[in-house]
Amino acid sequence: MAKDMSYEGVMSRRSDIIKASAGIDFSVFERGGAAFDYEAMMESTGYTLDKVREVQSNASVGNTPIIELRNLTGLARIYAPAGNGARIFIKDEAANPSGSFKDRRAATAVYHAKRAGYKGVIAATSGNFGAAVASRAAACGLKCIIVQECYDSRKSGQPEIIEKARKCEAYGAEVVQTTVGPELFYLSLRLLEETGYFSASLYSPFGVAGIETLGFELAEQFRARIGRGPDVVVCTNAGGGNLTGTARGLEKAACKAQIVGASVNLVGLHMASDIGFNKKSFTTGHTGFGIPFATWPDRSDVPRSAARPLRYMDRYVSVAQGDVFYMTELLANLEGLERGPAGNTSLAAAFALAQELPMDAVIVAQETEYTGAGKHVSPQLSFARRNGINVAFGNPEGEVPGQSIILPETPDKLKVREIDLSKLRLSLISHAKEMAAKPLEDDDAAFLALETRTDLDFVRNALKS
């Protein structure tokens, strides 16, 4: 009998498809109604941190420099209270082969695919991960298919996404583009089943383990340069893997830095909305991914995501779209560094947060990315105007996602807005209770305390309420 290839049919086989295409049986880690053994899942790849570093080094991935942004630090100190204005650094991940930290994820995944005998790899992504997977597949002699959520129903695509498709194709990958909606993961699962290729998922243990080297390097590099680790590490947050992997690497290096997540504020825009899709100017690093994936990580193309940001986040802030465009220009004009928008999300937050910290403190935006024809400020803002967005200078506090982009008229207008972590934690617990396969027990409560970085009393009170 022919397989059911409908959306419901394919998604019902998700666990079996991933088991065949990634070699991981996620069911063996299940421990209760909501609990699973996260650390055992991470160890199931069979790759230690040292081995991942070796794999990445052989692929010319990692060991990227840290750069002190002295001019931006000086500007922040002008607006900071007396005695404040931390030293601002970036970890320049644009130095990786395809131009972003996603090379770390891809290097581990594609190495494993080659070693395990797969003929090709598939990744579902509209972002830099596609270019990273395509780059590593080309180097390893594997076929590559990248599935992109790209167009609205008018066949209009965002400049940044089109730019990334061009880069994937330059590495020899086949790019399959979809319209906005749930078909991204559906189509990638269907292609995995049809081709027998390896699943280079953003959310697999292979991918997140690859980012641990970034955090570990940060600790090593700062200890060598200033004699201690950084005080604050700001991570652009979308699906959660970037923050999770970086924090795990810092932990393995025994570095106690505060972990801050930063996302572009797109509250009010639905990411799966045909109308709203092109009303946003950021394809990643925004609250449209950051909040739902934080409150329920297992909404991706794998049964259990390795990206669990609420386990590691000390603070979560948002910045306006205008803030990030403004920071992109500041970085280029003051520091002579032209970098793409996603990393400048964490840098915009770091610029504002540096003003809260004393001058002898150190804050680092932990990744940068390459820029290109579709990623520049001009095409992004031009596309926004064509979609009815008002672009102006003023106070970004008045920016309304989907209606306006307001660039700061002066640097002191660049601010962070707090995202209430307690609400996100309660939302995660609520989702866990709703999605649980059976009534939650003590082991589930202990798991949820780890998931939310709280304690048993917090979880039990949340479950009662």
VEXLUM-64278 format. One record per residue: x, y, z of N, C-alpha, C in turn. Coordinates in steps of 0.02 Angstrom, whole numbers, padded with zeros to 5 digits, always signed. Layout:
XYZXYZXYZ/...
***
This chain:
+00042-00060+00000+00000+00000+00000+00044+00063+00000/+00026+00112-00039+00065+00174-00043+00065+00211+00023/+00121+00242+00038+00126+00281+00099+00082+00343+00095/+00057+00363+00153+00018+00424+00157+00067+00483+00156/+00066+00522+00101+00113+00577+00094+00080+00644+00111/+00022+00643+00141-00009+00705+00164+00032+00734+00221/+00017+00797+00239+00052+00829+00294+00046+00787+00358/-00015+00766+00373-00027+00728+00434+00010+00661+00431/+00010+00630+00373+00042+00565+00366+00117+00569+00375/+00148+00617+00343+00221+00624+00349+00240+00644+00420/+00205+00691+00450+00223+00713+00517+00213+00657+00568/+00165+00612+00556+00155+00556+00601+00214+00507+00600/+00253+00509+00547+00312+00465+00540+00377+00501+00558/+00371+00560+00588+00430+00602+00601+00484+00564+00639/+00466+00529+00692+00516+00494+00733+00552+00441+00692/+00516+00403+00652+00546+00351+00611+00591+00380+00557/+00569+00436+00527+00609+00467+00475+00675+00493+00504/+00671+00526+00562+00731+00553+00593+00776+00497+00618/+00747+00442+00642+00788+00386+00664+00830+00359+00607/+00800+00356+00548+00836+00331+00489+00886+00382+00462/+00867+00446+00465+00907+00498+00433+00958+00531+00478/+00955+00518+00543+01004+00546+00589+01036+00493+00632/+01009+00432+00630+01037+00378+00670+01024+00385+00744/+00973+00424+00762+00957+00434+00833+00885+00411+00846/+00877+00365+00893+00811+00345+00915+00793+00386+00977/+00756+00439+00966+00741+00485+01021+00698+00452+01075/+00663+00399+01058+00617+00368+01106+00655+00338+01166/+00718+00319+01156+00755+00288+01211+00771+00337+01267/+00764+00401+01254+00780+00451+01305+00718+00473+01345/+00659+00451+01325+00598+00471+01360+00597+00442+01430/+00575+00483+01479+00578+00462+01549+00512+00471+01586/+00461+00498+01555+00399+00510+01590+00348+00544+01546/+00302+00579+01577+00252+00614+01539+00280+00672+01500/+00329+00708+01529+00361+00765+01496+00437+00758+01495/+00465+00718+01539+00537+00715+01549+00572+00673+01496/+00634+00691+01482+00679+00648+01443+00749+00662+01467/+00795+00616+01452+00864+00621+01476+00904+00664+01426/+00906+00728+01440+00938+00776+01394+01013+00763+01386/+01047+00753+01441+01119+00743+01437+01136+00678+01401/+01097+00626+01412+01110+00563+01375+01099+00574+01300/+01049+00614+01282+01037+00628+01211+01097+00666+01182/+01124+00714+01219+01181+00752+01194+01243+00707+01186/+01251+00660+01232+01308+00615+01229+01301+00561+01175/+01239+00553+01150+01226+00499+01102+01262+00509+01035/+01285+00570+01022+01322+00582+00959+01388+00543+00958/+01415+00531+01018+01480+00496+01022+01540+00542+01014/+01527+00608+01009+01582+00655+00999+01594+00696+01062/+01655+00692+01087+01675+00734+01144+01689+00804+01119/+01695+00851+01165+01713+00919+01147+01779+00921+01110/+01828+00882+01133+01893+00881+01100+01888+00854+01029/+01845+00803+01019+01838+00775+00952+01803+00825+00906/+01753+00860+00932+01719+00911+00891+01768+00966+00871/+01810+00986+00917+01860+01037+00901+01909+01012+00847/+01927+00949+00851+01971+00920+00799+01937+00920+00731/+01873+00898+00730+01835+00897+00667+01831+00967+00638/+01815+01016+00679+01808+01085+00655+01875+01113+00632/+01928+01099+00669+01993+01125+00650+02014+01098+00582/+02002+01034+00570+02019+01004+00505+01979+01034+00448/+01921+01063+00465+01878+01095+00414+01889+01171+00412/+01940+01195+00446+01955+01267+00450+01896+01306+00480/+01861+01274+00526+01805+01304+00561+01825+01318+00633/+01804+01375+00659+01819+01391+00729+01885+01428+00737/+01906+01434+00799+01965+01474+00817+01960+01544+00787/+01901+01572+00788+01889+01639+00762+01912+01691+00813/+01931+01750+00790+01959+01799+00837+01907+01835+00879/+01929+01861+00936+01889+01909+00973+01918+01979+00956/+01873+02027+00947+01893+02094+00927+01864+02144+00977/+01907+02186+01005+01882+02238+01050+01859+02297+01009/+01798+02320+01022+01769+02376+00986+01780+02440+01027/+01839+02468+01021+01858+02525+01064+01817+02587+01049/+01801+02598+00985+01763+02659+00968+01691+02654+00991/+01661+02595+00985+01593+02586+01010+01592+02590+01086/+01644+02563+01118+01649+02569+01191+01652+02642+01211/+01694+02681+01176+01699+02752+01191+01633+02788+01182/+01595+02770+01130+01530+02801+01119+01482+02783+01175/+01482+02720+01196+01437+02698+01250+01453+02736+01314/+01517+02750+01326+01536+02784+01388+01513+02857+01389/+01504+02886+01331+01478+02955+01328+01408+02959+01358/+01369+02907+01348+01299+02907+01370+01288+02868+01435/+01339+02834+01459+01333+02794+01520+01338+02838+01582/+01311+02817+01639+01323+02852+01702+01397+02853+01718/+01419+02900+01758+01490+02907+01775+01518+02842+01803/+01575+02821+01776+01607+02760+01799+01583+02698+01762/+01532+02704+01720+01505+02647+01684+01528+02648+01611/+01518+02592+01578+01536+02584+01508+01585+02527+01499/+01559+02466+01501+01602+02406+01496+01637+02403+01428/+01694+02369+01427+01729+02356+01364+01687+02308+01321/+01677+02327+01258+01634+02288+01213+01679+02249+01164/+01666+02184+01159+01701+02140+01113+01650+02104+01068/+01675+02079+01012+01636+02032+00972+01680+01970+00960/+01647+01913+00952+01681+01853+00928+01664+01849+00854/+01716+01856+00812+01704+01868+00741+01694+01802+00702/+01634+01775+00708+01618+01712+00676+01611+01719+00600/+01610+01780+00575+01611+01790+00502+01676+01763+00471/+01726+01748+00512+01789+01721+00488+01784+01647+00469/+01728+01615+00484+01718+01545+00464+01709+01539+00389/+01718+01478+00360+01718+01471+00287+01656+01498+00252/+01596+01486+00279+01536+01512+00245+01512+01577+00277/+01547+01600+00329+01533+01666+00354+01490+01673+00415/+01479+01619+00453+01439+01625+00515+01456+01568+00563/+01431+01574+00624+01442+01521+00674+01409+01456+00654/+01363+01459+00606+01327+01398+00586+01375+01347+00555/+01435+01368+00534+01485+01320+00511+01503+01270+00565/+01499+01291+00628+01514+01245+00683+01462+01189+00686/+01399+01208+00679+01346+01158+00678+01355+01110+00619/+01367+01140+00561+01370+01101+00499+01430+01055+00497/+01487+01078+00523+01548+01037+00520+01538+00971+00556/+01508+00973+00615+01496+00911+00653+01446+00866+00618/+01390+00895+00595+01338+00856+00564+01361+00824+00499/+01394+00862+00456+01414+00836+00391+01471+00786+00398/+01516+00798+00445+01568+00749+00459+01538+00682+00478/+01488+00684+00522+01455+00622+00543+01419+00589+00485/+01386+00629+00443+01351+00601+00385+01399+00564+00339/+01456+00594+00326+01507+00562+00284+01533+00498+00316/+01548+00502+00379+01574+00444+00416+01524+00387+00418/+01459+00404+00424+01407+00353+00429+01386+00325+00361/+01413+00352+00306+01399+00324+00241+01340+00353+00204/+01314+00410+00227+01258+00442+00191+01285+00474+00127/+01244+00475+00074+01264+00503+00010+01251+00578+00004/+01209+00603+00049+01193+00674+00046+01164+00698+00111/+01153+00763+00116+01125+00794+00176+01069+00841+00156/+01021+00849+00202+00965+00895+00192+00957+00938+00255/+00944+01002+00244+00931+01047+00300+00873+01092+00283/+00829+01104+00332+00773+01149+00325+00791+01215+00359/+00802+01267+00320+00824+01331+00348+00819+01386+00296/+00799+01445+00318+00800+01503+00275+00861+01546+00290/+00904+01523+00335+00958+01564+00360+01027+01541+00340/+01076+01562+00380+01146+01548+00365+01164+01474+00369/+01124+01436+00405+01139+01365+00413+01140+01330+00345/+01096+01350+00300+01096+01320+00234+01162+01328+00199/+01190+01388+00200+01255+01401+00169+01309+01360+00203/+01305+01354+00269+01355+01316+00306+01353+01242+00288/+01293+01214+00285+01286+01143+00266+01309+01132+00195/+01289+01176+00150+01309+01170+00080+01385+01174+00072/+01416+01220+00111+01489+01227+00109+01524+01163+00131/+01502+01136+00188+01535+01076+00213+01520+01015+00169/+01459+01011+00142+01443+00955+00097+01488+00956+00035/+01499+01017+00008+01543+01023-00050+01613+00998-00033/+01638+01017+00025+01706+00997+00045+01711+00922+00057/+01656+00891+00078+01656+00819+00094+01632+00776+00036/+01614+00806-00020+01592+00768-00078+01524+00737-00071/+01479+00770-00033+01411+00745-00024+01361+00788-00062/+01306+00758-00083+01251+00795-00112+01218+00837-00057/+01184+00890-00077+01153+00934-00027+01089+00964-00054/+01037+00961-00013+00973+00994-00028+00956+01040+00031/+00942+01102+00015+00922+01151+00065+00849+01170+00052/+00807+01162+00103+00736+01181+00097+00726+01247+00131/+00702+01296+00093+00696+01365+00117+00623+01387+00119/+00602+01416+00174+00539+01453+00177+00555+01522+00151/+00528+01539+00092+00554+01596+00056+00503+01648+00035/+00445+01626+00009+00400+01672-00024+00332+01677+00010/+00300+01735+00000+00229+01739+00017+00188+01718-00044/+00123+01722-00039+00080+01696-00093+00087+01736-00158/+00117+01796-00154+00129+01836-00214+00196+01818-00246/+00231+01769-00218+00297+01749-00241+00349+01804-00230/+00338+01842-00177+00385+01895-00159+00430+01869-00103/+00495+01873-00113+00542+01847-00064+00585+01901-00034/+00603+01893+00029+00644+01943+00064+00715+01943+00037/+00746+02001+00030+00814+02005+00003+00864+01961+00040/+00858+01958+00106+00906+01918+00144+00900+01844+00129/+00839+01820+00121+00829+01749+00106+00853+01733+00036/+00839+01776-00012+00863+01767-00080+00939+01766-00082/+00970+01810-00043+01043+01812-00038+01070+01745-00014/+01037+01716+00036+01061+01653+00063+01051+01595+00015/+00997+01597-00025+00987+01547-00077+01043+01549-00128/+01061+01610-00148+01116+01618-00196+01180+01587-00168/+01193+01598-00104+01255+01572-00075+01254+01495-00073/+01196+01466-00055+01190+01393-00054+01203+01364-00124/+01175+01395-00175+01183+01371-00243+01256+01379-00267/+01289+01430-00242+01360+01440-00260+01402+01381-00236/+01382+01350-00181+01418+01291-00155+01394+01226-00188/+01348+01230-00236+01327+01171-00272+01266+01137-00244/+01233+01168-00195+01173+01137-00165+01112+01148-00209/+01064+01102-00204+00998+01112-00234+00955+01148-00182/+00925+01203-00201+00883+01241-00155+00810+01233-00175/+00771+01207-00128+00699+01198-00138+00664+01251-00097/+00628+01296-00130+00597+01352-00095+00522+01342-00089/+00496+01359-00030+00425+01351-00016+00394+01419+00001/+00329+01421+00001+00294+01479+00027+00290+01473+00103/+00270+01527+00136+00268+01528+00209+00213+01481+00234/+00228+01447+00290+00179+01400+00319+00213+01339+00347/+00174+01289+00364+00201+01229+00397+00237+01181+00350/+00240+01197+00285+00269+01149+00238+00344+01144+00242/+00379+01190+00276+00452+01187+00279+00475+01121+00309/+00453+01105+00370+00475+01043+00402+00443+00983+00367/+00381+00990+00344+00348+00935+00308+00388+00916+00247/+00407+00964+00206+00442+00949+00144+00511+00921+00157/+00546+00947+00208+00612+00920+00223+00608+00847+00246/+00557+00831+00288+00548+00762+00310+00531+00717+00251/+00490+00741+00206+00472+00702+00147+00533+00688+00104/+00575+00739+00094+00635+00729+00054+00684+00682+00088/+00689+00685+00154+00733+00639+00191+00710+00567+00180/+00645+00557+00182+00617+00489+00173+00629+00465+00101/+00622+00510+00053+00629+00490-00017+00701+00479-00038/+00748+00518-00011+00817+00514-00034+00861+00470+00008/+00843+00460+00072+00887+00424+00117+00947+00465+00139/+00945+00531+00130+01000+00574+00150+00999+00585+00226/+01053+00615+00250+01062+00630+00321+01025+00694+00339/+00994+00695+00398+00959+00754+00421+01007+00799+00459/+01028+00854+00426+01071+00903+00459+01025+00955+00492/+00992+00934+00544+00943+00977+00577+00978+01029+00622/+00951+01089+00622+00975+01141+00668+00968+01119+00741/+00921+01075+00754+00901+01060+00823+00925+00992+00847/+00968+00959+00808+00993+00894+00828+01051+00901+00877/+01067+00848+00915+01126+00851+00959+01190+00865+00922/+01196+00842+00859+01257+00855+00820+01266+00931+00810/+01210+00965+00793+01215+01036+00780+01231+01077+00841/+01197+01064+00897+01208+01103+00957+01276+01087+00989/+01298+01024+00985+01365+01007+01010+01419+01045+00972/+01406+01059+00908+01454+01097+00869+01464+01167+00894/+01414+01196+00926+01419+01265+00950+01453+01269+01018/+01458+01213+01053+01491+01214+01118+01563+01239+01113/+01595+01226+01056+01664+01248+01046+01668+01324+01048/+01615+01359+01026+01615+01432+01025+01621+01459+01096/+01579+01433+01141+01582+01455+01211+01648+01438+01243/+01673+01378+01229+01737+01356+01259+01794+01401+01235/+01794+01417+01170+01845+01462+01143+01842+01532+01175/+01782+01557+01185+01774+01622+01216+01810+01625+01283/+01797+01574+01324+01829+01572+01390+01905+01569+01383/+01930+01527+01339+02002+01520+01329+02033+01586+01305/+02002+01617+01255+02030+01677+01225+02032+01736+01274/+01979+01745+01313+01979+01800+01360+02027+01788+01417/+02034+01726+01439+02083+01712+01491+02154+01727+01467/+02167+01711+01403+02234+01725+01376+02245+01800+01367/+02191+01836+01351+02198+01907+01335+02194+01953+01395/+02146+01940+01440+02137+01986+01497+02144+01951+01564/+02159+01886+01563+02171+01850+01625+02109+01822+01658/+02051+01829+01628+01989+01802+01656+01936+01798+01601/+01881+01766+01617+01827+01761+01569+01787+01825+01564/+01744+01831+01513+01702+01890+01508+01649+01891+01563/+01624+01950+01578+01572+01956+01629+01502+01940+01602/+01490+01963+01540+01424+01954+01509+01434+01930+01437/+01398+01879+01418+01398+01854+01349+01327+01863+01321/+01321+01901+01268+01256+01914+01237+01249+01872+01175/+01197+01831+01173+01186+01785+01117+01122+01804+01079/+01127+01813+01014+01067+01822+00974+01026+01758+00980/+00961+01765+00995+00920+01707+01009+00861+01701+00961/+00858+01643+00929+00801+01626+00885+00775+01558+00907/+00799+01504+00874+00777+01438+00893+00808+01412+00957/+00859+01447+00982+00888+01429+01047+00953+01392+01045/+00972+01365+00987+01033+01325+00983+01096+01366+00994/+01097+01427+00968+01155+01470+00976+01169+01483+01049/+01119+01503+01086+01127+01517+01157+01143+01453+01196/+01107+01400+01181+01117+01337+01217+01188+01311+01209/+01212+01307+01147+01279+01280+01135+01333+01324+01164/+01326+01390+01158+01375+01436+01186+01378+01429+01261/+01320+01427+01294+01318+01421+01367+01348+01355+01390/+01334+01301+01355+01362+01236+01374+01438+01236+01367/+01463+01269+01315+01535+01273+01307+01568+01314+01362/+01536+01369+01381+01562+01410+01436+01562+01370+01501/+01509+01331+01512+01506+01289+01572+01564+01239+01573/+01577+01208+01514+01630+01158+01511+01699+01189+01522/+01704+01255+01510+01766+01291+01523+01766+01321+01593/+01714+01306+01633+01707+01333+01702+01707+01409+01702/+01673+01438+01653+01666+01511+01649+01597+01531+01674/+01594+01577+01721+01531+01596+01755+01498+01658+01726/+01510+01673+01663+01482+01734+01633+01406+01733+01635/+01376+01792+01641+01304+01798+01636+01284+01788+01562/+01232+01748+01551+01209+01733+01483+01146+01774+01469/+01151+01817+01420+01094+01860+01401+01072+01841+01330/+01008+01826+01322+00980+01816+01256+00955+01882+01229/+00962+01892+01163+00939+01954+01132+00902+01937+01067/+00843+01965+01059+00803+01955+00999+00775+02021+00974/+00764+02025+00909+00730+02083+00881+00656+02078+00898/+00628+02134+00921+00557+02134+00940+00512+02132+00878/+00478+02076+00868+00428+02070+00815+00361+02049+00844/+00349+02069+00906+00286+02052+00940+00227+02079+00899/+00178+02037+00888+00119+02056+00849+00120+02031+00778/+00179+02009+00754+00183+01980+00687+00184+01904+00692/+00141+01871+00656+00139+01798+00657+00184+01773+00601/+00233+01731+00620+00283+01709+00572+00254+01664+00517/+00198+01631+00531+00168+01587+00480+00112+01623+00442/+00107+01689+00450+00056+01727+00416+00081+01748+00347/+00041+01736+00297+00060+01756+00229+00068+01831+00225/+00025+01868+00259+00029+01941+00258+00088+01966+00300/+00097+01936+00358+00149+01959+00404+00219+01940+00384/+00227+01888+00343+00294+01860+00328+00341+01913+00301/+00320+01954+00254+00363+02005+00225+00355+02073+00258/+00318+02076+00314+00314+02137+00353+00371+02142+00403/+00410+02089+00409+00468+02090+00454+00531+02099+00412/+00582+02127+00443+00645+02138+00408+00700+02092+00433/+00683+02043+00474+00734+01998+00501+00709+01926+00493/+00751+01883+00465+00731+01814+00453+00748+01769+00512/+00789+01794+00558+00808+01755+00617+00825+01803+00673/+00837+01775+00732+00856+01816+00789+00801+01861+00814/+00738+01843+00802+00683+01885+00823+00636+01848+00871/+00592+01886+00902+00547+01857+00952+00497+01808+00922/+00485+01813+00856+00439+01767+00824+00463+01695+00826/+00529+01686+00831+00558+01620+00844+00579+01614+00917/+00611+01666+00943+00642+01661+01009+00594+01644+01064/+00534+01674+01064+00487+01660+01118+00452+01592+01111/+00423+01576+01053+00391+01510+01049+00439+01451+01056/+00500+01457+01031+00548+01402+01039+00574+01398+01110/+00577+01454+01145+00597+01451+01216+00544+01417+01258/+00480+01432+01243+00426+01406+01285+00404+01335+01266/+00423+01313+01206+00411+01243+01187+00462+01223+01134/+00522+01201+01154+00576+01187+01107+00560+01132+01056/+00517+01085+01075+00506+01026+01033+00454+01038+00979/+00460+01095+00945+00413+01112+00891+00449+01109+00823/+00506+01078+00821+00548+01079+00761+00541+01014+00721/+00593+00998+00683+00592+00939+00640+00620+00877+00675/+00637+00881+00739+00658+00823+00777+00612+00815+00838/+00601+00753+00861+00555+00743+00917+00576+00779+00981/+00641+00782+00994+00667+00816+01053+00724+00862+01032/+00715+00926+01040+00765+00974+01019+00823+00977+01068/+00883+00983+01041+00942+00993+01082+00950+01066+01103/+00910+01110+01074+00912+01181+01092+00862+01194+01148/+00885+01208+01208+00842+01218+01267+00863+01282+01302/+00848+01341+01273+00877+01404+01298+00859+01422+01369/+00798+01405+01393+00780+01424+01461+00821+01388+01514/+00855+01335+01495+00900+01301+01542+00961+01345+01559/+00977+01391+01515+01041+01426+01520+01036+01502+01523/+00978+01530+01509+00971+01602+01503+00964+01636+01571/+01007+01686+01584+01002+01726+01645+00957+01786+01635/+00954+01811+01575+00916+01871+01559+00898+01869+01486/+00840+01898+01469+00817+01899+01399+00793+01970+01383/+00822+01999+01330+00804+02067+01311+00787+02069+01237/+00751+02120+01217+00737+02131+01146+00762+02200+01126/+00775+02207+01062+00793+02271+01032+00747+02283+00973/+00739+02345+00953+00697+02362+00896+00733+02348+00831/+00694+02339+00777+00724+02330+00711+00769+02389+00694/+00745+02449+00708+00785+02509+00694+00850+02510+00732/+00851+02484+00794+00912+02480+00833+00965+02439+00796/+00944+02383+00767+00992+02337+00735+01019+02367+00670/+00975+02398+00630+00999+02431+00570+01049+02487+00588/+01033+02523+00640+01077+02578+00663+01144+02551+00686/+01143+02496+00723+01206+02466+00747+01247+02440+00688/+01214+02414+00637+01250+02391+00578+01291+02447+00547/+01261+02506+00544+01295+02565+00517+01349+02589+00565/+01335+02589+00630+01386+02610+00679+01448+02565+00675/+01438+02500+00671+01494+02453+00668+01537+02466+00606/+01505+02479+00550+01542+02492+00489+01578+02558+00491/+01544+02610+00515+01572+02678+00512+01620+02694+00568/+01612+02663+00626+01656+02677+00682+01713+02626+00689/+01699+02564+00669+01750+02511+00680+01777+02484+00614/+01749+02504+00557+01773+02479+00493+01757+02405+00482/+01704+02380+00514+01684+02310+00508+01614+02306+00479/+01608+02277+00420+01543+02269+00388+01520+02198+00401/+01467+02191+00439+01442+02125+00457+01366+02124+00448/+01339+02063+00443+01268+02055+00429+01224+02069+00489/+01158+02066+00481+01112+02091+00532+01105+02048+00594/+01109+01981+00588+01092+01939+00646+01138+01951+00705/+01204+01950+00693+01251+01963+00747+01246+02032+00776/+01223+02079+00734+01215+02148+00758+01155+02156+00805/+01112+02105+00808+01059+02104+00859+01090+02099+00929/+01134+02051+00939+01167+02045+01004+01213+02104+01017/+01244+02132+00965+01288+02189+00975+01248+02252+00995/+01190+02261+00965+01148+02318+00985+01130+02312+01059/+01112+02251+01080+01097+02240+01151+01158+02252+01194/+01216+02228+01171+01278+02236+01210+01296+02310+01219/+01284+02350+01167+01298+02422+01171+01257+02454+01227/+01193+02437+01231+01150+02464+01283+01168+02436+01352/+01181+02371+01356+01196+02340+01420+01263+02362+01447/+01311+02378+01404+01377+02401+01426+01370+02463+01469/+01319+02503+01457+01309+02565+01494+01284+02552+01565/+01262+02491+01579+01240+02473+01646+01299+02448+01689/+01355+02431+01657+01410+02397+01689+01469+02444+01701/+01511+02430+01752+01570+02471+01764+01621+02466+01708/+01665+02515+01704+01713+02519+01650+01760+02459+01646/+01773+02427+01704+01820+02371+01703+01786+02305+01686/+01720+02306+01674+01685+02245+01654+01695+02232+01579/+01682+02171+01559+01690+02150+01489+01625+02118+01466/+01599+02142+01410+01539+02114+01380+01555+02094+01308/+01531+02037+01287+01547+02013+01219+01483+01992+01183/+01475+02015+01121+01424+01989+01076+01456+01929+01042/+01427+01869+01053+01465+01808+01040+01466+01784+00968/+01436+01822+00922+01443+01801+00852+01430+01859+00805/+01465+01857+00749+01451+01900+00692+01435+01855+00633/+01410+01885+00579+01398+01846+00518+01419+01888+00457/+01430+01853+00401+01448+01887+00340+01391+01932+00316/+01407+01978+00274+01355+02018+00242+01359+02006+00166/+01307+02026+00131+01304+02015+00059+01251+02059+00028/+01240+02051-00036+01197+02097-00074+01127+02104-00043/+01099+02049-00019+01031+02052+00008+01028+02068+00082/+01086+02069+00115+01087+02079+00188+01101+02151+00208/+01120+02192+00161+01137+02261+00177+01075+02299+00201/+01088+02354+00235+01034+02396+00261+00990+02422+00205/+01020+02445+00150+00981+02478+00096+00929+02432+00065/+00946+02371+00042+00894+02329+00013+00841+02307+00064/+00862+02298+00126+00814+02279+00177+00762+02334+00189/+00787+02396+00195+00741+02451+00208+00699+02468+00146/+00729+02460+00087+00690+02471+00026+00634+02421+00020/+00648+02358+00037+00597+02306+00035+00542+02321+00086/+00563+02346+00145+00514+02363+00196+00466+02418+00170/+00494+02468+00138+00452+02522+00112+00404+02496+00060/+00427+02450+00017+00382+02422-00034+00325+02382-00004/+00335+02359+00058+00283+02322+00092+00243+02365+00141/+00246+02431+00130+00204+02476+00168+00230+02495+00236/+00294+02482+00250+00323+02499+00316+00350+02570+00314/+00332+02609+00364+00359+02676+00370+00428+02674+00402/+00478+02701+00367+00546+02702+00392+00565+02774+00409/+00588+02785+00471+00603+02853+00493+00655+02852+00549/+00683+02911+00564+00725+02920+00622+00682+02947+00679/+00701+02929+00740+00663+02952+00798+00681+02911+00858/+00631+02893+00898+00641+02851+00957+00612+02781+00943/+00655+02730+00941+00631+02662+00926+00578+02636+00975/+00571+02668+01032+00518+02648+01079+00450+02651+01045/+00442+02694+00995+00379+02701+00961+00371+02655+00900/+00420+02613+00888+00416+02568+00831+00361+02516+00840/+00322+02504+00787+00270+02453+00789+00286+02401+00735/+00305+02340+00754+00322+02289+00704+00265+02280+00654/+00284+02279+00590+00234+02272+00537+00207+02337+00512/+00222+02391+00548+00198+02458+00528+00255+02508+00519/+00306+02503+00562+00359+02554+00560+00425+02524+00579/+00478+02556+00554+00547+02544+00576+00575+02612+00594/+00594+02620+00657+00619+02685+00680+00691+02677+00702/+00736+02709+00665+00806+02709+00682+00820+02763+00734/+00863+02750+00784+00876+02800+00835+00904+02865+00805/+00877+02921+00825+00903+02984+00799+00969+03002+00832/+00982+02975+00892+01045+02983+00927+01061+02917+00962/+01125+02903+00976+01144+02838+01006+01110+02823+01073/+01094+02875+01111+01064+02863+01177+00993+02835+01171/+00964+02837+01111+00896+02810+01102+00897+02734+01092/+00956+02706+01084+00962+02633+01075+00958+02600+01144/+00903+02564+01156+00890+02535+01222+00870+02461+01214/+00876+02425+01269+00849+02357+01272+00783+02358+01309/+00739+02310+01293+00676+02302+01329+00677+02234+01361/+00659+02230+01424+00660+02166+01461+00604+02120+01438/+00621+02057+01430+00571+02004+01419+00566+01965+01484/+00506+01957+01509+00494+01926+01575+00507+01850+01571/+00563+01829+01599+00580+01758+01598+00531+01716+01638/+00504+01744+01691+00457+01704+01732+00395+01685+01691/+00372+01730+01648+00314+01714+01606+00331+01659+01556/+00392+01662+01528+00413+01610+01481+00419+01543+01515/+00444+01544+01577+00450+01481+01614+00382+01451+01629/+00335+01493+01649+00268+01468+01662+00236+01441+01598/+00249+01474+01542+00222+01451+01479+00251+01383+01460/+00315+01373+01471+00345+01308+01456+00313+01253+01498/+00304+01266+01562+00273+01216+01606+00202+01202+01584/+00165+01253+01564+00097+01244+01539+00096+01201+01476/+00143+01215+01430+00147+01174+01369+00164+01101+01386/+00210+01092+01433+00229+01024+01452+00170+00985+01480/+00130+01018+01522+00071+00985+01550+00021+00968+01496/+00012+01015+01449-00037+01005+01395-00015+00949+01347/+00050+00945+01333+00075+00897+01283+00096+00830+01313/+00094+00824+01379+00118+00763+01411+00080+00701+01389/+00117+00647+01381+00087+00584+01360+00047+00551+01416/+00061+00570+01479+00026+00543+01537+00032+00593+01594/-00005+00584+01648-00002+00631+01704+00070+00641+01728/+00087+00702+01746+00155+00718+01767+00168+00694+01838/+00228+00669+01849+00248+00643+01914+00309+00681+01940/+00338+00656+01994+00394+00691+02025+00454+00698+01978/+00468+00645+01939+00524+00649+01892+00512+00703+01839/+00450+00711+01819+00434+00763+01770+00444+00832+01801/+00424+00840+01863+00434+00904+01897+00508+00922+01903/+00548+00872+01920+00621+00883+01925+00650+00903+01857/+00625+00870+01804+00647+00887+01736+00628+00959+01718/+00567+00978+01735+00543+01045+01719+00580+01099+01759/+00603+01082+01818+00644+01129+01857+00710+01142+01820/+00739+01090+01791+00799+01100+01750+00784+01138+01687/+00728+01122+01655+00709+01155+01593+00699+01230+01602/+00674+01250+01660+00657+01320+01671+00708+01356+01716/+00759+01320+01737+00811+01347+01781+00781+01376+01844/+00735+01337+01873+00702+01358+01935+00711+01303+01986/+00659+01289+02026+00663+01236+02076+00595+01200+02078/+00592+01148+02119+00532+01107+02123+00472+01146+02147/+00482+01191+02195+00426+01230+02220+00395+01273+02165/+00438+01304+02123+00413+01345+02067+00372+01302+02020/+00397+01244+02003+00363+01200+01955+00297+01174+01985/+00299+01152+02046+00237+01125+02077+00184+01178+02083/+00203+01238+02102+00154+01293+02106+00126+01309+02037/+00169+01307+01987+00146+01321+01919+00098+01268+01895/+00112+01205+01909+00068+01150+01889+00001+01154+01923/+00000+01176+01986-00063+01182+02023-00106+01239+01994/-00073+01293+01974-00110+01352+01952-00130+01347+01879/
***
